[in-house]
Amino acid sequence: MGLGGISIWQLLIILVIVLLLFGTKKLKGIGSDLGGAVKGFKDSMADDEKTAQENTQEQVSAEEAESATAEEETQKQDSPQ
């Protein structure tokens, strides 16, 4: 038994039928199109992760700036004039 009850011979027969129906040139084109789609998907996922990290860093920087400003104001109010 092969994968999920399909033997290797059944897979080979299916492969031969697909080759006869579509031909090698068309299958090569389909494969390259599929590869390009997968590559584009991976690139967009990497861009999304990069954008998310940049947004997180910007939020942290903004929060730090706000807290520093608040500390300065507190120090000014606490210092004797």
Backbone as CSV, one residue per row, in Angstrom:
resi,resn,N_x,N_y,N_z,CA_x,CA_y,CA_z,C_x,C_y,C_z
1,MET,0.835,-1.195,0.000,0.000,0.000,0.000,0.875,1.251,0.000
2,GLY,0.438,2.247,-0.701,1.167,3.505,-0.790,0.515,4.560,0.084
3,LEU,0.320,5.701,-0.486,-0.261,6.826,0.240,-1.769,6.694,0.314
4,GLY,-2.310,6.528,1.496,-3.747,6.494,1.680,-4.438,5.403,0.881
5,GLY,-3.822,4.273,0.696,-4.431,3.175,-0.025,-4.188,3.204,-1.522
6,ILE,-3.380,4.162,-2.009,-3.071,4.247,-3.439,-1.664,3.694,-3.636
7,SER,-1.557,2.716,-4.516,-0.240,2.123,-4.737,0.569,2.977,-5.716
8,ILE,1.837,2.679,-5.801,2.742,3.413,-6.680,2.345,3.230,-8.139
9,TRP,1.830,2.055,-8.492,1.420,1.802,-9.874,0.215,2.661,-10.262
10,GLN,-0.695,2.848,-9.330,-1.858,3.691,-9.614,-1.418,5.142,-9.824
11,LEU,-0.472,5.593,-9.018,0.050,6.953,-9.180,0.744,7.127,-10.531
12,LEU,1.502,6.120,-10.955,2.176,6.185,-12.255,1.175,6.218,-13.411
13,ILE,0.111,5.443,-13.300,-0.924,5.450,-14.345,-1.581,6.824,-14.426
14,ILE,-1.875,7.408,-13.289,-2.470,8.755,-13.266,-1.508,9.763,-13.883
15,LEU,-0.231,9.653,-13.579,0.771,10.557,-14.142,0.832,10.435,-15.666
16,VAL,0.789,9.220,-16.186,0.824,9.012,-17.632,-0.419,9.613,-18.291
17,ILE,-1.575,9.440,-17.671,-2.813,9.995,-18.233,-2.753,11.523,-18.255
18,VAL,-2.256,12.115,-17.180,-2.136,13.578,-17.118,-1.168,14.071,-18.190
19,LEU,-0.057,13.385,-18.376,0.906,13.766,-19.414,0.295,13.679,-20.806
20,LEU,-0.482,12.642,-21.035,-1.121,12.488,-22.340,-2.176,13.569,-22.584
21,LEU,-2.904,13.944,-21.543,-3.956,14.950,-21.701,-3.393,16.355,-21.921
22,PHE,-2.414,16.717,-21.126,-1.938,18.098,-21.145,-0.658,18.294,-21.953
23,GLY,0.184,17.321,-22.021,1.458,17.473,-22.712,2.487,18.095,-21.785
24,THR,3.748,17.884,-22.114,4.821,18.337,-21.229,4.982,19.854,-21.235
25,LYS,4.748,20.508,-22.383,4.916,21.963,-22.440,3.892,22.670,-21.571
26,LYS,2.658,22.208,-21.644,1.609,22.842,-20.855,1.832,22.586,-19.367
27,LEU,2.254,21.377,-19.008,2.534,21.073,-17.606,3.709,21.907,-17.088
28,LYS,4.713,22.130,-17.946,5.847,22.959,-17.546,5.384,24.387,-17.286
29,GLY,4.514,24.893,-18.149,3.964,26.238,-17.955,3.140,26.340,-16.689
30,ILE,2.332,25.320,-16.429,1.521,25.312,-15.202,2.429,25.279,-13.976
31,GLY,3.479,24.476,-14.046,4.421,24.384,-12.920,5.123,25.701,-12.657
32,SER,5.553,26.375,-13.717,6.250,27.650,-13.515,5.288,28.722,-13.007
33,ASP,4.040,28.703,-13.489,3.045,29.644,-12.979,2.761,29.403,-11.497
34,LEU,2.646,28.142,-11.137,2.401,27.793,-9.742,3.591,28.198,-8.867
35,GLY,4.801,27.958,-9.366,5.997,28.363,-8.617,6.067,29.865,-8.432
36,GLY,5.713,30.626,-9.475,5.703,32.078,-9.365,4.672,32.568,-8.361
37,ALA,3.521,31.901,-8.332,2.483,32.278,-7.371,2.931,32.013,-5.944
38,VAL,3.573,30.880,-5.726,4.068,30.548,-4.384,5.148,31.545,-3.964
39,LYS,6.041,31.897,-4.889,7.097,32.865,-4.580,6.501,34.228,-4.243
40,GLY,5.505,34.653,-5.020,4.838,35.923,-4.732,4.156,35.911,-3.378
41,PHE,3.537,34.784,-3.021,2.883,34.656,-1.724,3.899,34.758,-0.594
42,LYS,5.028,34.068,-0.730,6.067,34.118,0.303,6.614,35.536,0.449
43,ASP,6.838,36.225,-0.677,7.349,37.591,-0.631,6.365,38.523,0.074
44,SER,5.085,38.375,-0.228,4.097,39.250,0.407,3.984,38.956,1.898
45,MET,4.126,37.697,2.282,4.097,37.357,3.706,5.305,37.963,4.417
46,ALA,6.466,37.913,3.786,7.669,38.502,4.385,7.516,40.015,4.505
47,ASP,6.913,40.655,3.491,6.684,42.100,3.547,5.710,42.455,4.662
48,ASP,4.665,41.643,4.839,3.694,41.888,5.904,4.353,41.784,7.273
49,GLU,5.204,40.770,7.452,5.898,40.615,8.729,6.834,41.797,8.984
50,LYS,7.530,42.238,7.943,8.446,43.371,8.075,7.669,44.640,8.441
51,THR,6.529,44.861,7.799,5.700,46.027,8.085,5.175,45.970,9.511
52,ALA,4.765,44.796,9.952,4.262,44.643,11.321,5.359,44.952,12.340
53,GLN,6.576,44.497,12.073,7.685,44.778,12.987,7.994,46.270,13.020
54,GLU,7.964,46.928,11.863,8.228,48.365,11.815,7.158,49.131,12.574
55,ASN,5.897,48.736,12.422,4.814,49.399,13.136,4.959,49.222,14.636
56,THR,5.361,48.037,15.070,5.562,47.781,16.491,6.695,48.653,17.024
57,GLN,7.774,48.762,16.261,8.898,49.592,16.696,8.492,51.059,16.765
58,GLU,7.679,51.527,15.828,7.214,52.911,15.850,6.333,53.169,17.059
59,GLN,5.479,52.210,17.414,4.620,52.371,18.587,5.450,52.441,19.857
60,VAL,6.456,51.573,19.954,7.316,51.572,21.137,8.055,52.909,21.237
61,SER,8.564,53.415,20.120,9.278,54.688,20.122,8.352,55.821,20.534
62,ALA,7.130,55.816,20.038,6.170,56.865,20.387,5.827,56.798,21.864
63,GLU,5.640,55.594,22.401,5.333,55.437,23.821,6.505,55.903,24.689
64,GLU,7.728,55.585,24.265,8.905,56.023,25.020,9.014,57.546,25.008
65,ALA,8.734,58.159,23.868,8.792,59.615,23.778,7.735,60.245,24.672
66,GLU,6.536,59.689,24.714,5.475,60.208,25.565,5.846,60.083,27.032
67,SER,6.408,58.933,27.420,6.768,58.743,28.819,7.920,59.665,29.210
68,ALA,8.867,59.900,28.288,9.971,60.811,28.585,9.447,62.230,28.770
69,THR,8.499,62.638,27.940,7.901,63.969,28.060,7.150,64.090,29.377
70,ALA,6.438,63.059,29.746,5.689,63.074,31.001,6.643,63.156,32.192
71,GLU,7.759,62.444,32.120,8.741,62.492,33.205,9.350,63.887,33.330
72,GLU,9.647,64.515,32.219,10.207,65.865,32.251,9.228,66.846,32.878
73,GLU,7.962,66.729,32.537,6.956,67.619,33.110,6.822,67.387,34.600
74,THR,6.880,66.119,35.023,6.798,65.791,36.443,7.994,66.362,37.187
75,GLN,9.176,66.271,36.610,10.379,66.801,37.224,10.308,68.329,37.329
76,LYS,9.765,68.988,36.334,9.629,70.436,36.363,8.663,70.862,37.457
77,GLN,7.586,70.101,37.652,6.606,70.438,38.662,7.152,70.167,40.056
78,ASP,7.968,69.131,40.216,8.498,68.747,41.519,9.663,69.646,41.937
79,SER,10.386,70.227,41.025,11.544,71.037,41.368,11.093,72.376,41.933
80,PRO,11.772,72.863,42.981,11.411,74.158,43.578,11.809,75.298,42.634
81,GLN,10.939,76.257,42.542,11.210,77.374,41.648,11.476,78.628,42.416
